[in-house]
């Protein structure tokens, strides 16, 4: 049996279609479905195994069947397989129905009497697919005209507004179902736990190291490991700078549209941890020396036991 695609193309293609379909229809969040749900991996493995097994069985049956054929049948089979897909009867019949064309031998029946400097014209019919498509567009145009210009249905601008409202409603619903802690400037505090600092380091490495170097020593951006700050130091100033960006330096963009406020707090806390690390090749100090203001300690009056004093 002649196959349109060889097995080494057919098996990966079918597997990729099934794999893509499962990834599309299975809601697995940020992770791929086959990682989030182990049973999906098991199914894909079994499915691939069955595909390969079916190909092996079909190939074996074809070989056995071929050896059972007579010499005449083998010759007919080889002739049929030698015909390309585009020259097969199925394709030729399909093209004939779509184009309604006649073979070159019958062009004399289509020849018109017109003769322009020896150039003659054939009276070919328009392809049926083109004619039907033209009729379909004409019907669609009439329906569209009546609906939107006669019956005054919604306009494209109104449809856009409706879609925006639906999207905003869905967004609010998602926020309500999965509320996240919002960190503001007045609430931000320095984090010291290992999990938060590890997350801050990960974000810093991916988003900040290109300008400030992985160790914080500074490349295009300033050194983050010394005591000097251009926009003020401390957890609140660093949080504000990362969140809102720098007015003096366009390269320092606002990250509040990209990162969650909790992640910005973790990055700021990690940057605070870099203080005093003194990495090799760090940039010279820039800005002014920052001294963290310490709230005055509350003084408590010490009560004196007069009775004990008197006893002494």
C-alpha positions as CSV (number, residue, x, y, z in Angstrom):
1,X,0.0,0.0,0.0
2,X,1.4,3.4,-1.0
3,X,1.6,5.9,1.8
4,X,1.6,9.7,1.3
5,X,4.0,10.3,4.2
6,X,6.8,7.9,5.4
7,X,6.5,6.5,8.9
8,X,9.4,8.6,10.2
9,X,7.3,11.7,9.3
10,X,3.9,10.4,10.1
11,X,4.6,9.2,13.7
12,X,6.2,12.5,14.9
13,X,3.5,14.5,13.1
14,X,0.6,12.6,14.7
15,X,2.3,12.7,18.1
16,X,2.9,16.4,17.9
17,X,-0.7,17.1,17.0
18,X,-1.9,15.1,20.0
19,X,0.7,16.7,22.3
20,X,-0.3,20.2,21.1
21,X,-4.0,19.4,21.6
22,X,-3.5,18.2,25.1
23,X,-1.4,21.3,26.0
24,X,-4.1,23.5,24.5
25,X,-7.2,22.0,26.2
26,X,-5.7,21.0,29.6
27,X,-5.4,24.0,32.0
28,X,-2.1,23.5,33.7
29,X,-1.2,27.1,34.6
30,X,2.4,28.2,34.0
31,X,3.8,24.7,33.7
32,X,3.3,22.3,30.8
33,X,0.5,19.8,31.2
34,X,2.9,16.8,31.0
35,X,4.9,18.2,34.0
36,X,1.9,19.4,36.1
37,X,0.0,16.2,35.6
38,X,2.1,13.0,35.6
39,X,-0.8,11.0,34.1
40,X,-0.5,13.1,30.9
41,X,3.1,12.0,30.6
42,X,2.1,8.4,31.0
43,X,-0.6,8.8,28.4
44,X,1.8,10.4,25.9
45,X,4.4,7.7,26.4
46,X,1.8,4.9,25.9
47,X,0.4,6.7,22.8
48,X,3.8,7.1,21.3
49,X,4.5,3.4,22.0
50,X,1.3,2.4,20.3
51,X,2.0,4.6,17.3
52,X,5.4,2.9,16.8
53,X,3.9,-0.6,17.4
54,X,1.1,0.0,14.8
55,X,3.7,1.2,12.2
56,X,5.7,-1.9,12.8
57,X,2.7,-4.2,12.5
58,X,1.4,-2.5,9.4
59,X,4.9,-2.7,7.8
60,X,5.1,-6.4,8.6
61,X,1.7,-7.1,7.1
62,X,2.6,-5.2,4.0
63,X,5.7,-7.3,3.5
64,X,3.9,-10.5,4.1
65,X,1.1,-9.5,1.7
66,X,3.6,-8.5,-0.9
67,X,5.3,-11.9,-0.8
68,X,1.9,-13.5,-1.3
69,X,1.1,-11.6,-4.5
70,X,1.7,-13.1,-7.9
71,X,4.2,-11.6,-10.3
72,X,1.4,-9.9,-12.3
73,X,0.0,-8.4,-9.1
74,X,3.4,-7.2,-8.0
75,X,3.9,-5.5,-11.3
76,X,0.5,-3.8,-11.1
77,X,1.3,-2.7,-7.5
78,X,4.7,-1.3,-8.5
79,X,3.1,0.6,-11.4
80,X,0.5,2.1,-9.1
81,X,3.1,3.1,-6.5
82,X,5.3,4.7,-9.2
83,X,2.5,7.3,-10.0
84,X,3.1,10.5,-8.0
85,X,0.4,11.9,-5.7
86,X,-0.3,14.9,-8.0
87,X,-0.8,12.5,-11.0
88,X,-3.1,10.2,-9.2
89,X,-6.7,9.8,-10.3
90,X,-8.0,11.3,-7.0
91,X,-6.1,14.5,-7.5
92,X,-6.9,14.8,-11.2
93,X,-10.6,14.3,-10.6
94,X,-10.6,16.8,-7.8
95,X,-8.8,19.4,-9.9
96,X,-11.1,18.8,-12.8
97,X,-14.2,19.5,-10.5
98,X,-12.6,22.6,-9.0
99,X,-11.4,24.2,-12.3
100,X,-13.8,22.6,-14.8
101,X,-10.9,22.8,-17.3
102,X,-10.7,20.8,-20.5
103,X,-7.6,19.0,-21.8
104,X,-5.4,20.6,-24.4
105,X,-6.7,18.2,-27.0
106,X,-10.2,19.8,-26.7
107,X,-9.1,23.4,-26.9
108,X,-10.5,23.6,-30.4
109,X,-14.0,23.4,-29.0
110,X,-13.4,26.5,-26.9
111,X,-11.7,28.6,-29.6
112,X,-13.4,32.0,-30.3
113,X,-13.6,33.7,-33.6
114,X,-11.6,36.7,-32.3
115,X,-8.2,37.1,-33.8
116,X,-5.9,39.9,-32.6
117,X,-2.7,39.9,-34.6
118,X,-2.6,36.1,-34.6
119,X,-3.5,35.9,-30.9
120,X,-6.6,33.8,-30.3
121,X,-8.9,33.5,-27.3
122,X,-10.3,30.5,-25.5
123,X,-13.8,30.7,-24.0
124,X,-12.9,29.0,-20.7
125,X,-15.4,28.9,-17.9
126,X,-14.5,30.5,-14.6
127,X,-13.4,28.0,-12.0
128,X,-16.4,26.8,-9.9
129,X,-14.6,27.5,-6.6
130,X,-14.0,31.1,-7.7
131,X,-17.6,31.6,-8.8
132,X,-19.0,30.1,-5.6
133,X,-16.7,32.2,-3.5
134,X,-17.9,35.3,-5.3
135,X,-21.5,34.4,-4.7
136,X,-20.8,33.8,-1.1
137,X,-19.1,37.2,-0.7
138,X,-22.0,38.9,-2.4
139,X,-24.5,37.2,0.0
140,X,-22.4,38.1,3.0
141,X,-22.2,41.8,1.8
142,X,-26.0,42.0,1.6
143,X,-26.5,40.5,5.0
144,X,-23.8,42.8,6.5
145,X,-25.4,45.8,4.8
146,X,-28.9,45.0,6.1
147,X,-27.8,44.2,9.6
148,X,-25.3,47.0,10.3
149,X,-26.6,49.9,8.1
150,X,-30.3,49.3,7.9
151,X,-31.2,47.6,11.2
152,X,-28.5,49.7,13.0
153,X,-26.8,46.9,14.8
154,X,-23.7,47.5,17.0
155,X,-20.7,49.2,15.4
156,X,-17.1,48.0,15.6
157,X,-16.4,50.6,18.3
158,X,-19.3,49.3,20.4
159,X,-18.1,45.7,19.9
160,X,-14.7,46.7,21.1
161,X,-16.0,48.4,24.2
162,X,-18.1,45.3,25.0
163,X,-15.1,43.0,24.7
164,X,-13.0,45.4,26.9
165,X,-15.8,45.3,29.5
166,X,-16.0,41.6,29.4
167,X,-12.2,41.3,29.7
168,X,-12.1,43.7,32.7
169,X,-14.9,41.8,34.4
170,X,-13.0,38.5,33.9
171,X,-9.8,40.1,35.2
172,X,-11.7,41.4,38.3
173,X,-13.1,37.9,38.8
174,X,-9.7,36.3,38.7
175,X,-8.3,38.9,41.1
176,X,-11.2,38.2,43.5
177,X,-10.7,34.4,43.3
178,X,-7.0,34.6,43.9
179,X,-6.3,37.7,45.9
180,X,-2.6,38.7,46.2
181,X,-1.0,40.7,48.9
182,X,-0.3,44.3,47.7
183,X,2.8,45.9,49.1
184,X,2.8,49.7,49.1
185,X,5.6,52.1,50.0
186,X,4.3,52.7,53.6
187,X,4.0,48.9,54.2
188,X,7.3,47.7,52.7
189,X,9.8,46.2,55.2
190,X,13.1,44.5,54.9
191,X,12.8,40.8,54.4
192,X,15.5,38.5,55.7
193,X,14.1,34.9,55.3
194,X,16.0,32.7,52.9
195,X,13.0,32.0,50.6
196,X,12.3,35.7,49.9
197,X,16.0,36.5,49.4
198,X,16.4,33.5,47.0
199,X,13.4,34.8,45.0
200,X,14.9,38.3,45.0
201,X,18.2,37.0,43.8
202,X,16.5,35.1,41.0
203,X,14.7,38.2,39.7
204,X,17.8,40.4,40.2
205,X,19.9,37.9,38.1
206,X,17.3,37.9,35.3
207,X,16.3,41.5,35.2
208,X,18.9,43.7,36.9
209,X,22.3,42.0,36.4
210,X,22.6,43.3,32.8
211,X,23.1,46.8,34.1
212,X,24.2,46.3,37.7
213,X,26.3,43.1,37.3
214,X,25.3,39.8,38.9
215,X,27.3,40.7,42.1
216,X,25.8,44.2,42.2
217,X,29.1,45.9,41.4
218,X,27.6,47.9,38.5
219,X,28.2,48.0,34.8
220,X,26.0,50.6,33.1
221,X,24.0,51.1,36.3
222,X,25.7,52.2,39.6
223,X,27.4,50.1,42.2
224,X,24.8,48.7,44.6
225,X,27.2,47.3,47.2
226,X,28.6,50.5,48.7
227,X,27.1,53.1,51.0
228,X,26.5,55.8,48.3
229,X,23.2,56.2,46.6
230,X,22.0,58.5,43.8
231,X,18.3,58.2,44.7
232,X,18.6,57.4,48.4
233,X,19.2,54.1,50.1
234,X,17.2,52.0,52.5
235,X,14.5,49.6,51.8
236,X,11.8,52.2,51.1
237,X,13.9,54.2,48.6
238,X,15.1,51.1,46.8
239,X,11.5,49.7,46.6
240,X,10.2,53.0,45.2
241,X,13.0,53.3,42.6
242,X,12.4,49.7,41.4
243,X,8.7,50.2,41.3
244,X,8.5,53.7,39.7
245,X,11.8,53.9,37.9
246,X,14.2,56.8,37.9
247,X,13.3,60.3,36.5
248,X,17.0,61.1,36.1
249,X,17.9,57.9,34.2
250,X,15.6,56.6,31.5
251,X,17.4,53.3,31.5
252,X,16.1,52.6,35.0
253,X,12.5,51.8,34.0
254,X,9.5,51.3,36.3
255,X,9.0,47.6,37.0
256,X,5.5,47.9,38.7
257,X,3.8,46.9,35.5
258,X,6.0,43.8,35.1
259,X,6.6,42.6,38.6
260,X,4.3,42.0,41.5
261,X,4.8,44.4,44.5
262,X,5.7,41.4,46.6
263,X,8.5,40.5,44.1
264,X,9.7,44.1,44.1
265,X,10.0,43.9,47.9
266,X,12.1,40.8,47.6
267,X,14.4,42.3,45.0
268,X,14.9,45.4,47.2
269,X,15.6,43.2,50.2
270,X,18.2,41.2,48.2
271,X,19.9,44.4,47.1
272,X,20.1,45.5,50.7
273,X,21.9,42.2,51.5
274,X,24.6,43.1,48.9
275,X,25.7,46.1,51.1
276,X,29.3,45.8,52.0
277,X,30.1,42.7,49.9
278,X,32.8,44.7,48.0
279,X,32.9,42.6,44.8
280,X,36.0,42.7,42.6
281,X,35.9,45.3,39.8
282,X,33.1,47.3,41.3
283,X,32.4,50.8,40.0
284,X,33.4,53.8,41.9
285,X,30.9,55.3,44.4
286,X,28.2,57.6,43.0
287,X,25.8,59.8,44.7
288,X,25.7,60.7,48.4
289,X,26.5,58.5,51.4
290,X,23.3,57.2,52.9
291,X,22.9,56.8,56.7
292,X,19.8,55.0,57.8
293,X,17.9,57.0,60.4
294,X,17.4,55.1,63.6
295,X,14.3,55.9,65.6
296,X,15.2,57.2,69.1
297,X,14.9,54.5,71.7
298,X,12.1,55.1,74.2
299,X,13.4,56.0,77.7
300,X,11.7,54.2,80.5
301,X,11.9,55.7,84.0
302,X,13.3,53.4,86.6
303,X,11.2,53.2,89.6
304,X,13.0,53.4,92.9
305,X,11.8,51.4,95.9
306,X,12.1,53.9,98.7
307,X,11.6,51.3,101.3
308,X,14.7,49.4,100.2
309,X,16.7,52.6,100.0
310,X,15.6,53.5,103.5
311,X,16.5,50.1,104.7
312,X,20.0,50.5,103.5
